Amino acid sequence: MSIRLRLAFIYSVVLCLLAAVVVGAIYLALAHGLANEPAPVSARQVQTVPGQPGSITITPVQLETAQRIANESALYKLRTYSLAALLVLFAASFGIGWLVAGYLLKPIGRITGVAREITATDLSRRIDLGGPDDELRRLGDTFDDMLGRLDDSFASQRRFIQEASHELRNPLAVIRTNLEVTLADPAASREDLRHTAEVVERSTERMSRLVDDLLLYARNETPALEHEQIDAASLVEEAAEEFQAPAEARGLHLVWSAEPGLLILGDRNALRQALANLLANATRLAPAASTVGVRAGREGPWVWLAVDDQGPGIAEADQPAVFQRFWRGPASSGDSGERRSGLGLTIVRQVVEAHGGEVKLVSAPGVGSTFALWLPAVVATNVAPGAGTVAAPRDVAELPSAPPSPPTRQVWPAELPGGPPG
């Protein structure tokens, strides 16, 4: 039974029940009134009228009997007509209910028709219901909003697959070309074979990093992050210890500073990965004998973690694109020659936004870059006395292990990129 039929039937039944109650009440009131009507006066008689042949005399008993028969006949006719009227009312109300239900359910039919026409490859259709701002209009608008989100999601997924396929195709093409050239040369020397093997190894390492970043990107895109109370100072310390050796190997001076009690709520592994991605870029791009800094602090209700370097910097025109998937800046003299997957900064933004924060950038070509992660701070609980007290932000020269006035702009911490989120 369709919903339109059910609505028409329910409308008719309810209307007929109400009419039956009204008619029943009228019938009972009339029956009660006729039953309690006073009997004819005994002295009242019908006399023979002179000059009218066939006239009779009716006794009081006969008059009472005639009145009772007339009352019963009237009640019988009332019952008959009422029942017939109820049947006609049911049929008429069912027809009217059918038409009204069809009119009211017409928008739902339109929604159903559009939903049937939508396919996974074409989510551009919209209901665009229009009409008064009622429940059905809001249902149609909600459905349109859902289609818009699905369309954006599918489009993003398609772009992601296309870009990932393109990124994987490049190292595969390098491997295939080098192997074909080497195999086609019967006089290839041991050095040639070794060189080909080294090229293949670098390409496979690149693919491995790309696959790892893709898996991490897919993991962070799902709401599966753990949430625990974390001291941002411990994240800075762990990241600095992890990158101390790579920095020294490239002749870099890695400095770090963070006061204890910078509490945030989030996933430790994800936040450590985000900070590691920034440090990996900084140590890879910074020129030898320069300084890379990683620090943390607090400003109002926000905790910031920031990484700065004295690398090639990023042009202002390129800065809006640095967090897009597979974006890579131009090669520079400070680059170690290792090409990354192009997902590192995308993962950083993804992790920070999943924690309700923002990532901001200040950079200038030839000067360096500063990336700051702004995360909501939490009130210190169950920590050692004084651990939850955060001193006011200080200038870079006052921070422990601060570099001696490097040739880059001083942004710690009052001039952190963009300031705290609004």
C-alpha positions in Angstrom: 0.0 0.0 0.0 1.5 3.3 -1.0 1.8 6.2 1.4 -0.6 8.2 -0.7 -3.2 5.5 -0.4 -2.6 5.2 3.3 -2.9 8.9 3.8 -6.2 9.1 1.9 -7.6 6.1 3.8 -6.6 7.5 7.2 -8.0 10.9 6.3 -11.3 9.3 5.3 -11.5 7.0 8.3 -10.8 9.9 10.7 -13.3 12.2 9.1 -16.0 9.5 9.0 -15.4 8.6 12.7 -15.8 12.2 13.7 -19.0 12.5 11.6 -20.3 9.3 13.1 -19.7 10.6 16.6 -21.6 13.8 15.8 -24.5 11.9 14.1 -24.6 9.4 17.0 -24.8 12.2 19.5 -27.6 13.8 17.6 -29.5 10.5 17.3 -29.1 9.7 21.0 -30.2 13.2 22.1 -33.3 13.0 19.8 -34.2 9.6 20.9 -33.9 10.6 24.6 -36.0 13.7 23.9 -38.8 11.7 22.2 -38.8 9.1 24.9 -39.3 11.7 27.6 -42.0 13.6 25.8 -45.2 14.0 28.0 -48.1 11.7 27.2 -51.3 13.3 25.5 -53.7 14.9 27.9 -56.5 12.3 28.8 -59.3 14.8 28.4 -58.1 15.6 24.9 -60.1 13.7 22.3 -60.8 14.0 18.6 -64.5 14.6 18.1 -66.6 13.8 15.1 -66.9 16.9 12.9 -70.4 17.3 11.7 -70.8 17.2 8.0 -67.6 15.1 7.5 -68.5 11.6 6.8 -66.0 8.9 7.9 -64.7 10.9 10.8 -63.6 8.9 13.9 -63.0 9.5 17.5 -59.4 8.7 18.8 -58.9 7.8 22.4 -55.9 9.0 24.4 -54.4 5.5 24.2 -54.7 5.4 20.5 -53.1 8.9 20.2 -50.2 7.8 22.4 -49.7 4.7 20.2 -49.7 6.7 17.0 -47.2 9.2 18.4 -44.8 6.4 19.4 -45.0 4.8 16.0 -44.3 8.2 14.4 -41.3 8.7 16.7 -39.9 5.2 15.8 -40.3 5.9 12.2 -38.5 9.2 12.4 -35.6 7.6 14.3 -35.4 4.8 11.8 -35.3 7.2 8.9 -32.6 9.2 10.8 -30.5 6.1 11.2 -30.9 5.1 7.5 -30.1 8.6 6.2 -27.2 9.0 8.5 -25.6 5.7 7.5 -26.0 6.5 3.8 -24.5 10.0 4.5 -21.5 8.4 6.2 -20.9 6.1 3.3 -21.1 8.9 0.8 -18.9 11.0 3.1 -16.3 8.2 3.2 -16.2 7.9 -0.5 -16.0 11.6 -1.1 -13.4 12.2 1.6 -11.3 9.3 0.2 -11.3 10.9 -3.2 -10.5 14.3 -1.9 -7.8 12.8 0.4 -6.3 11.0 -2.6 -6.0 14.3 -4.5 -4.7 16.3 -1.5 -2.2 13.6 -0.6 -1.0 13.5 -4.2 -0.5 17.2 -4.2 1.4 17.2 -0.9 3.5 14.2 -1.9 4.4 15.6 -5.3 7.8 17.1 -4.1 8.7 13.6 -2.7 8.0 12.1 -6.1 10.4 14.7 -7.6 13.0 13.8 -5.0 12.6 10.2 -5.9 12.9 10.8 -9.6 16.1 12.8 -9.3 17.6 10.2 -6.9 16.9 7.5 -9.5 18.6 9.5 -12.2 21.7 10.1 -10.1 24.7 7.7 -10.7 28.1 7.4 -9.0 29.7 9.1 -12.1 27.3 12.0 -12.3 26.3 13.8 -9.1 25.7 17.1 -10.8 21.9 16.8 -10.7 20.0 18.8 -8.0 16.4 18.7 -6.9 16.1 22.5 -6.6 12.6 22.1 -5.0 11.6 25.7 -4.5 8.2 26.5 -3.0 7.4 27.6 0.6 9.9 27.1 3.3 8.3 23.9 4.8 9.5 20.5 5.8 9.5 19.1 2.3 11.5 22.2 1.0 14.0 21.7 3.8 14.2 18.0 3.0 15.0 18.8 -0.7 17.6 21.4 0.3 19.2 19.0 2.7 19.3 16.4 -0.1 20.9 18.9 -2.5 23.5 19.8 0.2 24.3 16.1 0.6 24.7 15.7 -3.2 27.0 18.7 -3.3 29.2 17.2 -0.6 29.2 13.8 -2.3 30.0 15.4 -5.6 33.0 17.3 -4.1 34.1 14.1 -2.3 34.0 12.0 -5.5 35.7 14.7 -7.5 38.4 14.9 -4.9 38.8 11.2 -4.9 39.1 11.1 -8.7 41.7 13.8 -8.6 43.6 12.0 -5.9 43.7 8.8 -7.9 44.7 10.5 -11.0 47.5 12.5 -9.3 48.7 9.4 -7.4 48.7 7.4 -10.6 50.8 10.1 -12.2 53.2 10.2 -9.4 53.7 6.4 -9.4 54.0 6.4 -13.2 57.1 8.6 -13.1 59.4 6.3 -11.1 58.1 3.3 -12.9 58.9 4.9 -16.2 62.5 5.7 -14.9 63.0 2.1 -13.8 61.7 0.7 -17.1 63.7 3.0 -19.3 67.0 2.3 -17.4 66.4 -1.4 -17.4 65.6 -1.4 -21.2 68.7 0.6 -22.0 70.9 -1.6 -19.9 69.5 -4.9 -21.2 69.7 -3.6 -24.8 73.4 -3.0 -24.5 75.3 -6.3 -24.7 78.5 -4.5 -23.9 77.2 -3.0 -20.6 80.0 -2.8 -18.1 79.9 -3.6 -14.4 79.8 0.1 -13.7 76.8 0.5 -16.0 74.9 -2.3 -14.3 75.7 -0.8 -10.9 74.6 2.7 -12.0 71.3 1.2 -13.3 70.8 -0.7 -10.0 71.4 2.6 -8.1 68.8 4.4 -10.3 66.3 1.6 -9.7 66.9 1.6 -6.0 66.3 5.4 -5.8 63.1 5.1 -7.8 61.8 2.2 -5.6 62.6 4.2 -2.5 60.7 7.1 -3.9 57.7 4.9 -4.7 57.9 3.4 -1.2 57.8 6.8 0.4 54.9 7.8 -1.8 53.0 4.7 -0.9 53.7 5.3 2.8 52.5 8.9 2.5 49.4 7.8 0.7 48.6 5.3 3.4 49.2 8.0 6.1 47.1 10.5 4.1 44.2 8.0 3.8 44.4 7.2 7.5 44.4 10.8 8.6 41.4 11.5 6.3 39.3 9.2 8.5 38.1 10.3 12.0 40.2 7.6 13.7 42.6 9.9 15.5 43.1 9.2 19.2 42.7 12.0 21.7 44.9 12.3 24.7 46.4 15.2 26.7 49.8 16.0 25.3 52.5 18.4 26.3 53.7 20.2 23.2 57.2 20.5 24.7 57.6 16.7 24.6 56.7 16.7 20.9 59.3 19.4 20.2 62.0 17.5 22.2 61.3 14.2 20.5 61.3 15.8 17.0 64.6 17.6 17.7 66.2 14.4 18.9 65.0 12.5 15.9 66.4 15.1 13.4 69.6 16.0 15.3 71.7 13.4 13.4 70.4 14.2 9.9 70.9 17.9 10.6 74.5 17.4 11.7 75.1 15.2 8.7 74.2 18.1 6.4 76.1 20.7 8.5 73.0 22.3 10.0 72.6 23.8 13.4 69.3 22.5 14.9 68.0 24.4 17.9 64.8 23.8 19.8 63.0 25.4 22.7 59.7 24.9 24.5 58.4 25.5 28.0 56.6 22.6 29.8 52.9 22.7 30.4 51.9 23.6 26.8 49.0 21.1 26.9 46.9 20.2 23.9 44.4 17.4 23.2 45.1 15.2 20.2 46.8 12.2 18.6 50.5 12.1 19.6 51.6 10.0 16.6 49.7 12.2 14.1 51.1 15.5 15.5 54.6 14.1 15.7 54.3 13.1 12.1 53.2 16.6 11.1 56.1 18.1 13.0 58.5 15.6 11.4 57.3 16.4 7.9 58.1 20.1 8.5 61.5 19.3 9.9 62.3 16.9 7.1 61.6 19.7 4.6 63.6 22.2 6.6 66.7 19.9 6.9 66.5 18.9 3.3 66.3 22.4 1.9 68.3 24.5 4.3 71.9 25.3 3.1 74.9 24.0 5.0 76.0 26.0 8.1 72.5 27.5 8.5 70.1 27.1 11.4 66.9 25.2 11.7 64.7 26.0 14.7 61.8 24.1 16.2 59.9 25.7 19.1 56.6 25.8 20.9 54.8 28.4 22.9 51.4 29.7 23.8 49.4 32.8 22.9 46.0 33.2 24.6 43.9 30.0 24.1 46.3 28.7 21.4 49.4 26.6 21.6 51.8 27.0 18.6 54.5 24.7 17.3 56.7 26.2 14.7 59.7 25.2 12.4 61.8 27.8 10.7 64.8 27.5 8.3 67.0 29.7 6.2 66.4 27.8 3.0 65.4 29.0 -0.4 62.0 30.2 0.7 58.7 30.2 -1.2 57.5 32.8 -3.5 54.3 34.6 -2.5 52.5 33.4 -5.6 53.3 29.8 -4.7 52.3 29.9 -1.0 48.6 29.2 -1.5 49.5 26.0 -3.3 52.1 24.5 -0.9 49.5 22.5 1.0 48.0 21.0 -2.1 48.6 17.3 -2.9 51.8 16.6 -4.8 52.9 20.2 -4.9 56.7 20.6 -5.2 58.7 23.7 -5.2 61.5 24.3 -7.8 64.8 22.6 -7.2 67.3 24.8 -5.4 71.0 24.8 -4.6 70.3 23.8 -1.0 68.2 20.9 -2.0 69.8 17.5 -1.2 68.6 16.2 -4.5 66.0 13.9 -2.9 62.6 14.4 -4.4 59.7 13.8 -2.0 56.2 12.5 -2.6 54.6 16.0 -2.5 52.2 14.9 0.3 54.2 16.0 3.3 52.6 19.5 3.7 49.2 18.1 2.8 49.4 15.7 5.6 50.5 18.5 8.0 47.5 20.6 7.1 45.2 17.6 7.4 46.5 16.6 10.8 46.2 20.1 12.2 42.7 20.7 10.9 41.6 17.4 12.3 42.6 18.7 15.7 40.6 21.9 15.2 43.7 24.1 14.4 45.3 25.9 11.5 48.7 25.8 9.9 50.2 29.1 8.6 53.2 30.1 6.6 55.5 33.1 6.4 58.2 32.8 3.7 60.3 34.9 1.3 62.6 33.8 -1.4 66.3 33.8 -0.3 65.3 34.4 3.3 63.7 31.2 4.5 60.3 29.8 5.7 58.5 29.5 9.0 55.6 27.1 9.4 53.4 27.4 12.5 50.9 24.9 13.8 48.2 26.6 15.9 46.3 24.2 18.1 43.6 24.8 20.8 45.2 24.7 24.3 43.7 22.9 27.2 43.7 23.8 30.9 46.4 22.0 32.8 45.1 19.2 35.0 46.9 16.6 37.2 50.3 18.1 36.4 53.2 19.0 38.7 52.9 22.4 40.4 53.8 25.2 38.1 53.8 22.9 35.0 50.5 24.4 33.7 51.7 28.0 34.0 52.9 29.4 30.7 55.1 32.4 30.6 54.4 35.3 28.3 55.8 34.9 24.8 59.4 36.1 24.5 61.6 37.4 21.8 63.8 34.9 20.0 67.0 36.3 21.6 65.7 35.3 25.0 64.9 31.7 24.2 67.3 29.0 25.1 69.7 28.0 22.4 68.5 30.8 20.2 70.7 31.3 17.1 72.8 34.5 17.2 70.8 36.8 14.9 70.6 34.6 11.8 70.1 36.4 8.5 66.3 35.8 8.5 63.4 37.6 9.9 62.7 37.2 13.6 59.3 35.7 14.1 59.5 34.2 17.5 56.8 34.3 18.8 55.1 37.6 18.4 55.3 37.5 14.6 54.4 33.9 14.1 52.7 33.3 10.7 49.3 34.9 10.6 48.9 35.1 14.3 46.5 32.9 16.2 43.4 31.7 14.3 40.4 34.0 14.6 
